[in-house]
């Protein structure tokens, strides 16, 4: 089973010597990180368009989408902060998040 949220928005950059594409400014970015355990798949969803004033804003998010291994959406979590990366514990008890800052910031959320 495959799950698709939306198709990327890009323009053809093919010329006589190469084949290529470039994302348009209107492109909405999808999942930016993934972590799994035996029970679920956790995906950090950007859902944002690139901001020309902040070239990294689409690479952080506070929305985690949870799927089971059959590809069915189980839940969504809205975190307190926008984060760069996520990791789930093997016992499915905790979600650990990472924020790229100086010093790096880590937060732990208890999963139900």
C-alpha positions as CSV (number, residue, x, y, z in Angstrom):
1,X,0.0,0.0,0.0
2,X,1.3,3.5,-0.8
3,X,0.2,6.7,0.8
4,X,0.4,10.0,-1.1
5,X,-0.5,13.4,0.4
6,X,0.0,15.5,-2.8
7,X,2.3,15.6,-5.8
8,X,5.4,17.9,-5.9
9,X,5.1,21.1,-7.9
10,X,8.2,21.4,-10.2
11,X,9.2,22.7,-13.5
12,X,11.1,20.9,-16.3
13,X,14.7,21.9,-16.5
14,X,15.6,19.5,-19.3
15,X,17.9,20.8,-22.0
16,X,19.8,19.2,-24.9
17,X,22.5,17.8,-22.5
18,X,20.6,16.7,-19.4
19,X,17.3,15.8,-17.8
20,X,16.3,17.7,-14.7
21,X,13.6,19.3,-12.6
22,X,13.5,22.2,-10.1
23,X,10.9,22.7,-7.4
24,X,8.7,25.7,-7.9
25,X,8.2,28.3,-5.2
26,X,4.6,27.0,-4.8
27,X,5.8,23.5,-4.0
28,X,4.5,22.1,-0.7
29,X,7.1,20.0,1.1
30,X,6.1,16.7,2.6
31,X,7.7,14.4,5.2
32,X,11.0,15.6,6.5
33,X,11.9,12.8,8.9
34,X,10.7,9.3,9.7
35,X,11.2,6.9,12.6
36,X,9.6,3.5,13.2
37,X,9.2,0.7,15.7
38,X,7.4,-2.6,15.7
39,X,4.0,-0.9,16.2
40,X,4.0,2.3,14.1
41,X,5.6,4.6,11.6
42,X,6.1,8.2,12.7
43,X,6.5,10.9,10.1
44,X,7.4,14.5,10.7
45,X,5.3,16.5,8.1
46,X,6.4,19.9,6.9
47,X,3.3,20.8,4.8
48,X,4.9,24.2,4.1
49,X,6.1,26.1,1.1
50,X,9.6,27.4,1.0
51,X,10.0,30.9,2.4
52,X,12.5,33.0,0.4
53,X,13.3,35.0,3.5
54,X,14.0,31.9,5.6
55,X,15.4,29.1,3.5
56,X,15.1,26.5,6.3
57,X,11.5,27.1,7.5
58,X,10.1,24.2,5.4
59,X,12.6,21.9,7.1
60,X,11.1,22.0,10.5
61,X,7.6,21.1,11.8
62,X,5.5,20.5,14.9
63,X,3.2,17.9,13.2
64,X,3.8,14.2,13.5
65,X,1.6,11.8,11.5
66,X,1.4,8.2,12.8
67,X,0.6,5.2,10.5
68,X,0.3,1.6,11.3
69,X,2.2,-1.0,9.3
70,X,-0.9,-1.6,7.1
71,X,-0.6,2.0,5.9
72,X,-3.6,3.2,7.8
73,X,-3.4,6.6,9.5
74,X,-3.6,6.1,13.3
75,X,-3.2,9.6,14.7
76,X,-1.5,13.0,14.6
77,X,0.5,14.8,17.2
78,X,1.0,18.5,17.4
79,X,4.3,19.2,19.3
80,X,5.0,22.2,21.5
81,X,7.9,23.3,19.2
82,X,8.9,23.0,15.6
83,X,11.6,20.4,15.4
84,X,14.2,19.1,12.9
85,X,14.1,15.4,13.7
86,X,12.1,12.7,15.6
87,X,12.8,9.3,17.1
88,X,10.4,6.8,18.7
89,X,11.5,4.5,21.5
90,X,11.4,0.7,20.7
91,X,8.8,0.2,23.4
92,X,6.5,2.9,21.8
93,X,6.4,4.8,25.1
94,X,8.3,8.0,24.1
95,X,8.8,10.3,21.1
96,X,12.2,12.1,21.3
97,X,12.6,15.3,19.3
98,X,15.7,17.3,18.2
99,X,16.0,21.0,17.5
100,X,19.1,22.2,15.6
101,X,20.2,25.0,17.9
102,X,23.3,26.0,19.9
103,X,23.3,24.0,22.1
104,X,21.2,21.3,20.5
105,X,17.8,20.8,22.1
106,X,16.1,17.5,22.8
107,X,12.6,16.9,24.2
108,X,10.9,13.8,25.2
109,X,7.1,13.2,24.9
110,X,5.2,10.4,26.5
111,X,3.0,8.5,24.0
112,X,-0.3,7.1,25.0
